Amino acid sequence: MLFSTSIQPQVFWLIVITCFLGGFLFDLANLFTRLCSNNAIIKNISLFFAMTIWEFLLLIVVFKYNYGEFRLYCIICALLALFIQRLMFGKIIAKFFDWWYINFEKLKTKLLQRKKSDNKTN
C-alpha cells in the first residue's frame, strides 16, 4: 500500500509520546508495588498490566497513523524514547514518588499514633 510520507514526522512524535507514557506507566507500577510492600506477585501483575497497556497504545498508534506498517525507524524511535525516559525522566519521577511515599508513610504513622493515644485516653 502506498501512502504519503508527509505524516512520518507525526508518527515519530506520536511514538515518542507513547513511549514516554509507557515509561510513566512503569513508574506507576513500581509505585503501586512499593505501596503493596514490594509483594512479588503484585509486582508481576502490575508490570504485566503496564506492559500490556503500553503495547496496546503503541499498536494503536502504528495501526491508526502508520497504516499498520512497522518500519525500522518506528522500532528505533520506540526503543530510544523508552530508554531516554527511563534514564532521565524515570529517575526524576522515581525521586518524586519516593518523596511522596516517605511523606505518606510519615502521615500514616502520625495518624496511627494519634489514634492509639486517643484510644489510651478513653
CNS distance restraints for C-alpha pairs under 8 A (distance, minus, plus):
assign (resid   7 and name CA) (resid  11 and name CA) 6.27 0.50 0.50
assign (resid   7 and name CA) (resid  65 and name CA) 7.80 0.50 0.50
assign (resid   8 and name CA) (resid  12 and name CA) 6.08 0.50 0.50
assign (resid   8 and name CA) (resid  66 and name CA) 7.66 0.50 0.50
assign (resid   9 and name CA) (resid  13 and name CA) 6.34 0.50 0.50
assign (resid  10 and name CA) (resid  14 and name CA) 6.13 0.50 0.50
assign (resid  11 and name CA) (resid  15 and name CA) 6.10 0.50 0.50
assign (resid  11 and name CA) (resid  61 and name CA) 7.54 0.50 0.50
assign (resid  11 and name CA) (resid  62 and name CA) 7.59 0.50 0.50
assign (resid  11 and name CA) (resid  65 and name CA) 6.29 0.50 0.50
assign (resid  11 and name CA) (resid  66 and name CA) 6.65 0.50 0.50
assign (resid  12 and name CA) (resid  16 and name CA) 6.30 0.50 0.50
assign (resid  12 and name CA) (resid  74 and name CA) 6.86 0.50 0.50
assign (resid  12 and name CA) (resid  77 and name CA) 6.92 0.50 0.50
assign (resid  13 and name CA) (resid  17 and name CA) 6.11 0.50 0.50
assign (resid  14 and name CA) (resid  18 and name CA) 6.03 0.50 0.50
assign (resid  14 and name CA) (resid  61 and name CA) 6.92 0.50 0.50
assign (resid  15 and name CA) (resid  19 and name CA) 6.08 0.50 0.50
assign (resid  15 and name CA) (resid  58 and name CA) 6.83 0.50 0.50
assign (resid  15 and name CA) (resid  61 and name CA) 6.98 0.50 0.50
assign (resid  15 and name CA) (resid  62 and name CA) 7.97 0.50 0.50
assign (resid  15 and name CA) (resid  74 and name CA) 7.21 0.50 0.50
assign (resid  15 and name CA) (resid  77 and name CA) 6.99 0.50 0.50
assign (resid  15 and name CA) (resid  78 and name CA) 6.06 0.50 0.50
assign (resid  16 and name CA) (resid  20 and name CA) 6.23 0.50 0.50
assign (resid  16 and name CA) (resid  77 and name CA) 6.69 0.50 0.50
assign (resid  16 and name CA) (resid  78 and name CA) 6.25 0.50 0.50
assign (resid  16 and name CA) (resid  81 and name CA) 5.42 0.50 0.50
assign (resid  16 and name CA) (resid  82 and name CA) 7.87 0.50 0.50
assign (resid  17 and name CA) (resid  21 and name CA) 6.15 0.50 0.50
assign (resid  18 and name CA) (resid  22 and name CA) 6.13 0.50 0.50
assign (resid  18 and name CA) (resid  54 and name CA) 7.40 0.50 0.50
assign (resid  18 and name CA) (resid  57 and name CA) 6.79 0.50 0.50
assign (resid  18 and name CA) (resid  58 and name CA) 6.27 0.50 0.50
assign (resid  19 and name CA) (resid  23 and name CA) 6.21 0.50 0.50
assign (resid  19 and name CA) (resid  54 and name CA) 7.48 0.50 0.50
assign (resid  19 and name CA) (resid  58 and name CA) 7.65 0.50 0.50
assign (resid  19 and name CA) (resid  78 and name CA) 5.98 0.50 0.50
assign (resid  19 and name CA) (resid  81 and name CA) 5.82 0.50 0.50
assign (resid  19 and name CA) (resid  82 and name CA) 5.20 0.50 0.50
assign (resid  19 and name CA) (resid  85 and name CA) 7.84 0.50 0.50
assign (resid  20 and name CA) (resid  24 and name CA) 6.26 0.50 0.50
assign (resid  20 and name CA) (resid  81 and name CA) 6.52 0.50 0.50
assign (resid  20 and name CA) (resid  82 and name CA) 6.09 0.50 0.50
assign (resid  20 and name CA) (resid  85 and name CA) 5.77 0.50 0.50
assign (resid  21 and name CA) (resid  25 and name CA) 6.20 0.50 0.50
assign (resid  21 and name CA) (resid  54 and name CA) 7.53 0.50 0.50
assign (resid  22 and name CA) (resid  26 and name CA) 6.36 0.50 0.50
assign (resid  22 and name CA) (resid  50 and name CA) 7.25 0.50 0.50
assign (resid  22 and name CA) (resid  51 and name CA) 7.45 0.50 0.50
assign (resid  22 and name CA) (resid  53 and name CA) 7.87 0.50 0.50
assign (resid  22 and name CA) (resid  54 and name CA) 4.96 0.50 0.50
assign (resid  22 and name CA) (resid  82 and name CA) 7.44 0.50 0.50
assign (resid  23 and name CA) (resid  27 and name CA) 6.36 0.50 0.50
assign (resid  23 and name CA) (resid  82 and name CA) 6.19 0.50 0.50
assign (resid  23 and name CA) (resid  85 and name CA) 6.13 0.50 0.50
assign (resid  23 and name CA) (resid  86 and name CA) 6.24 0.50 0.50
assign (resid  23 and name CA) (resid  90 and name CA) 6.99 0.50 0.50
assign (resid  24 and name CA) (resid  28 and name CA) 6.24 0.50 0.50
assign (resid  24 and name CA) (resid  90 and name CA) 7.24 0.50 0.50
assign (resid  25 and name CA) (resid  29 and name CA) 6.13 0.50 0.50
assign (resid  25 and name CA) (resid  50 and name CA) 5.50 0.50 0.50
assign (resid  25 and name CA) (resid  54 and name CA) 7.59 0.50 0.50
assign (resid  26 and name CA) (resid  30 and name CA) 6.20 0.50 0.50
assign (resid  26 and name CA) (resid  47 and name CA) 6.60 0.50 0.50
assign (resid  26 and name CA) (resid  50 and name CA) 5.88 0.50 0.50
assign (resid  26 and name CA) (resid  51 and name CA) 7.56 0.50 0.50
assign (resid  27 and name CA) (resid  31 and name CA) 6.20 0.50 0.50
assign (resid  27 and name CA) (resid  90 and name CA) 6.89 0.50 0.50
assign (resid  27 and name CA) (resid  93 and name CA) 7.21 0.50 0.50
assign (resid  27 and name CA) (resid  94 and name CA) 6.78 0.50 0.50
assign (resid  28 and name CA) (resid  32 and name CA) 6.09 0.50 0.50
assign (resid  29 and name CA) (resid  33 and name CA) 6.12 0.50 0.50
assign (resid  29 and name CA) (resid  43 and name CA) 7.31 0.50 0.50
assign (resid  29 and name CA) (resid  46 and name CA) 5.24 0.50 0.50
assign (resid  29 and name CA) (resid  47 and name CA) 5.80 0.50 0.50
assign (resid  29 and name CA) (resid  50 and name CA) 6.58 0.50 0.50
assign (resid  30 and name CA) (resid  34 and name CA) 6.16 0.50 0.50
assign (resid  30 and name CA) (resid  43 and name CA) 7.20 0.50 0.50
assign (resid  30 and name CA) (resid  46 and name CA) 7.84 0.50 0.50
assign (resid  30 and name CA) (resid  47 and name CA) 7.71 0.50 0.50
assign (resid  31 and name CA) (resid  35 and name CA) 6.18 0.50 0.50
assign (resid  31 and name CA) (resid  97 and name CA) 6.77 0.50 0.50
assign (resid  32 and name CA) (resid  36 and name CA) 6.33 0.50 0.50
assign (resid  32 and name CA) (resid  43 and name CA) 7.95 0.50 0.50
assign (resid  32 and name CA) (resid  46 and name CA) 7.51 0.50 0.50
assign (resid  33 and name CA) (resid  37 and name CA) 6.62 0.50 0.50
assign (resid  33 and name CA) (resid  38 and name CA) 5.13 0.50 0.50
assign (resid  33 and name CA) (resid  39 and name CA) 6.53 0.50 0.50
assign (resid  33 and name CA) (resid  42 and name CA) 6.11 0.50 0.50
assign (resid  33 and name CA) (resid  43 and name CA) 5.14 0.50 0.50
assign (resid  33 and name CA) (resid  46 and name CA) 7.28 0.50 0.50
assign (resid  34 and name CA) (resid  38 and name CA) 4.89 0.50 0.50
assign (resid  34 and name CA) (resid  39 and name CA) 7.90 0.50 0.50
assign (resid  35 and name CA) (resid 101 and name CA) 7.80 0.50 0.50
assign (resid  36 and name CA) (resid  42 and name CA) 7.29 0.50 0.50
assign (resid  38 and name CA) (resid  42 and name CA) 7.61 0.50 0.50
assign (resid  38 and name CA) (resid  43 and name CA) 6.84 0.50 0.50
assign (resid  39 and name CA) (resid  43 and name CA) 6.09 0.50 0.50
assign (resid  40 and name CA) (resid  44 and name CA) 6.22 0.50 0.50
assign (resid  41 and name CA) (resid  45 and name CA) 6.20 0.50 0.50
assign (resid  42 and name CA) (resid  46 and name CA) 5.95 0.50 0.50
assign (resid  43 and name CA) (resid  47 and name CA) 6.04 0.50 0.50
assign (resid  44 and name CA) (resid  48 and name CA) 5.96 0.50 0.50
assign (resid  45 and name CA) (resid  49 and name CA) 6.26 0.50 0.50
assign (resid  46 and name CA) (resid  50 and name CA) 6.12 0.50 0.50
assign (resid  47 and name CA) (resid  51 and name CA) 5.98 0.50 0.50
assign (resid  48 and name CA) (resid  52 and name CA) 6.03 0.50 0.50
assign (resid  49 and name CA) (resid  53 and name CA) 6.04 0.50 0.50
assign (resid  50 and name CA) (resid  54 and name CA) 6.11 0.50 0.50
assign (resid  51 and name CA) (resid  55 and name CA) 6.05 0.50 0.50
assign (resid  52 and name CA) (resid  56 and name CA) 6.04 0.50 0.50
assign (resid  53 and name CA) (resid  57 and name CA) 6.17 0.50 0.50
assign (resid  54 and name CA) (resid  58 and name CA) 6.15 0.50 0.50
assign (resid  55 and name CA) (resid  59 and name CA) 6.09 0.50 0.50
assign (resid  56 and name CA) (resid  60 and name CA) 6.21 0.50 0.50
assign (resid  57 and name CA) (resid  61 and name CA) 6.30 0.50 0.50
assign (resid  58 and name CA) (resid  62 and name CA) 6.24 0.50 0.50
assign (resid  59 and name CA) (resid  63 and name CA) 5.90 0.50 0.50
assign (resid  59 and name CA) (resid  68 and name CA) 7.96 0.50 0.50
assign (resid  60 and name CA) (resid  64 and name CA) 5.74 0.50 0.50
assign (resid  61 and name CA) (resid  65 and name CA) 5.69 0.50 0.50
assign (resid  61 and name CA) (resid  66 and name CA) 7.24 0.50 0.50
assign (resid  62 and name CA) (resid  66 and name CA) 4.88 0.50 0.50
assign (resid  62 and name CA) (resid  67 and name CA) 6.53 0.50 0.50
assign (resid  62 and name CA) (resid  68 and name CA) 5.36 0.50 0.50
assign (resid  62 and name CA) (resid  69 and name CA) 6.77 0.50 0.50
assign (resid  62 and name CA) (resid  70 and name CA) 7.02 0.50 0.50
assign (resid  63 and name CA) (resid  67 and name CA) 4.82 0.50 0.50
assign (resid  63 and name CA) (resid  68 and name CA) 3.87 0.50 0.50
assign (resid  63 and name CA) (resid  69 and name CA) 7.13 0.50 0.50
assign (resid  64 and name CA) (resid  68 and name CA) 7.02 0.50 0.50
assign (resid  66 and name CA) (resid  70 and name CA) 7.74 0.50 0.50
assign (resid  70 and name CA) (resid  74 and name CA) 6.23 0.50 0.50
assign (resid  70 and name CA) (resid  75 and name CA) 7.22 0.50 0.50
assign (resid  71 and name CA) (resid  75 and name CA) 6.74 0.50 0.50
assign (resid  72 and name CA) (resid  76 and name CA) 6.22 0.50 0.50
assign (resid  73 and name CA) (resid  77 and name CA) 5.72 0.50 0.50
assign (resid  74 and name CA) (resid  78 and name CA) 6.05 0.50 0.50
assign (resid  75 and name CA) (resid  79 and name CA) 6.20 0.50 0.50
assign (resid  76 and name CA) (resid  80 and name CA) 6.02 0.50 0.50
assign (resid  77 and name CA) (resid  81 and name CA) 5.95 0.50 0.50
assign (resid  78 and name CA) (resid  82 and name CA) 6.10 0.50 0.50
assign (resid  79 and name CA) (resid  83 and name CA) 5.98 0.50 0.50
assign (resid  80 and name CA) (resid  84 and name CA) 6.02 0.50 0.50
assign (resid  81 and name CA) (resid  85 and name CA) 6.05 0.50 0.50
assign (resid  82 and name CA) (resid  86 and name CA) 6.08 0.50 0.50
assign (resid  83 and name CA) (resid  87 and name CA) 6.14 0.50 0.50
assign (resid  84 and name CA) (resid  88 and name CA) 5.82 0.50 0.50
assign (resid  84 and name CA) (resid  89 and name CA) 7.45 0.50 0.50
assign (resid  85 and name CA) (resid  89 and name CA) 5.00 0.50 0.50
assign (resid  85 and name CA) (resid  90 and name CA) 5.61 0.50 0.50
assign (resid  86 and name CA) (resid  90 and name CA) 4.37 0.50 0.50
assign (resid  86 and name CA) (resid  91 and name CA) 6.89 0.50 0.50
assign (resid  87 and name CA) (resid  91 and name CA) 6.36 0.50 0.50
assign (resid  88 and name CA) (resid  92 and name CA) 6.80 0.50 0.50
assign (resid  89 and name CA) (resid  93 and name CA) 6.03 0.50 0.50
assign (resid  90 and name CA) (resid  94 and name CA) 5.91 0.50 0.50
assign (resid  91 and name CA) (resid  95 and name CA) 6.13 0.50 0.50
assign (resid  92 and name CA) (resid  96 and name CA) 6.29 0.50 0.50
assign (resid  93 and name CA) (resid  97 and name CA) 6.09 0.50 0.50
assign (resid  94 and name CA) (resid  98 and name CA) 6.02 0.50 0.50
assign (resid  95 and name CA) (resid  99 and name CA) 6.14 0.50 0.50
assign (resid  96 and name CA) (resid 100 and name CA) 6.07 0.50 0.50
assign (resid  97 and name CA) (resid 101 and name CA) 5.89 0.50 0.50
assign (resid  98 and name CA) (resid 102 and name CA) 6.06 0.50 0.50
assign (resid  99 and name CA) (resid 103 and name CA) 6.23 0.50 0.50
assign (resid 100 and name CA) (resid 104 and name CA) 6.02 0.50 0.50
assign (resid 101 and name CA) (resid 105 and name CA) 6.11 0.50 0.50
assign (resid 102 and name CA) (resid 106 and name CA) 6.21 0.50 0.50
assign (resid 103 and name CA) (resid 107 and name CA) 6.13 0.50 0.50
assign (resid 104 and name CA) (resid 108 and name CA) 6.11 0.50 0.50
assign (resid 105 and name CA) (resid 109 and name CA) 6.06 0.50 0.50
assign (resid 106 and name CA) (resid 110 and name CA) 6.18 0.50 0.50
assign (resid 107 and name CA) (resid 111 and name CA) 6.16 0.50 0.50
assign (resid 108 and name CA) (resid 112 and name CA) 6.12 0.50 0.50
assign (resid 109 and name CA) (resid 113 and name CA) 6.08 0.50 0.50
assign (resid 110 and name CA) (resid 114 and name CA) 6.09 0.50 0.50
assign (resid 111 and name CA) (resid 115 and name CA) 6.11 0.50 0.50
assign (resid 112 and name CA) (resid 116 and name CA) 6.13 0.50 0.50
assign (resid 113 and name CA) (resid 117 and name CA) 6.10 0.50 0.50
assign (resid 114 and name CA) (resid 118 and name CA) 6.06 0.50 0.50
assign (resid 115 and name CA) (resid 119 and name CA) 6.18 0.50 0.50
assign (resid 116 and name CA) (resid 120 and name CA) 6.25 0.50 0.50
assign (resid 117 and name CA) (resid 121 and name CA) 6.32 0.50 0.50
assign (resid 118 and name CA) (resid 122 and name CA) 6.43 0.50 0.50
